[in-house]
């Protein structure tokens, strides 16, 4: 099966685990604001309409990584709200 998408963004896997990908078509204006091995944080508008934030998440499966992950997510809007 072939996906016919106009745009893509990838986060490479960390070793043999993980990796994230987004695909979207023309007419969707998507800008990546932040990313790491567990999320892609974006701002999106469709056909020039109102912008909105969307964060695509692949949460860590290991208990020892979860607390740090939630802290990182909690700070994503800090730089935008500070402006």
C-alpha positions in Angstrom: 0.0 0.0 0.0 1.4 3.4 -1.0 0.5 6.5 0.9 0.3 9.6 -1.3 1.1 12.4 1.1 2.7 15.7 0.1 4.8 16.3 3.3 6.5 14.3 6.0 8.4 14.8 9.2 10.4 12.0 10.9 12.1 11.5 14.3 14.8 8.8 13.9 14.6 5.8 16.3 16.8 5.7 19.4 18.8 2.6 18.7 16.3 -0.1 17.7 13.3 1.4 19.6 10.9 4.1 18.7 10.9 6.5 15.8 8.0 8.8 15.0 6.6 10.1 11.7 3.9 12.5 10.5 2.5 12.8 7.0 0.1 15.4 5.7 -1.3 16.7 2.5 -1.2 20.1 0.8 -3.7 22.6 2.3 -2.6 21.7 5.8 0.0 24.1 7.2 1.9 22.2 9.8 5.0 23.6 11.6 7.0 21.5 14.0 7.7 23.5 17.2 9.5 20.9 19.3 10.3 17.2 19.0 12.2 14.4 20.7 12.1 10.6 20.7 8.7 10.7 22.5 6.7 13.4 20.8 6.3 15.8 17.9 4.7 19.2 18.9 3.1 21.2 16.2 1.0 24.1 15.3 -1.5 23.5 12.5 -3.9 25.4 10.3 -6.1 24.0 7.5 -6.6 26.2 4.4 -5.5 29.3 6.3 -8.1 28.9 9.1 -7.4 29.4 12.8 -4.2 27.8 14.1 -4.2 25.2 16.8 -1.6 23.2 18.7 -1.4 19.4 18.4 1.2 17.1 20.1 1.6 13.6 18.8 2.9 11.4 21.6 4.7 8.0 21.9 5.0 7.8 25.7 8.0 5.9 27.2 7.2 2.4 28.3 9.7 2.4 31.1 8.5 3.7 34.5 11.9 5.4 35.3 11.4 7.6 32.1 7.8 8.6 32.6 8.2 11.3 35.2 10.8 13.2 33.1 8.6 12.7 30.0 5.6 14.4 31.6 7.7 17.2 32.9 9.0 17.9 29.4 5.5 17.9 28.0 4.4 20.3 30.7 6.9 22.9 29.5 6.0 22.9 25.8 3.9 26.0 25.9 6.1 27.9 28.3 8.1 29.6 25.6 5.0 30.5 23.6 3.1 31.8 26.6 6.1 33.9 27.7 5.8 36.0 24.5 
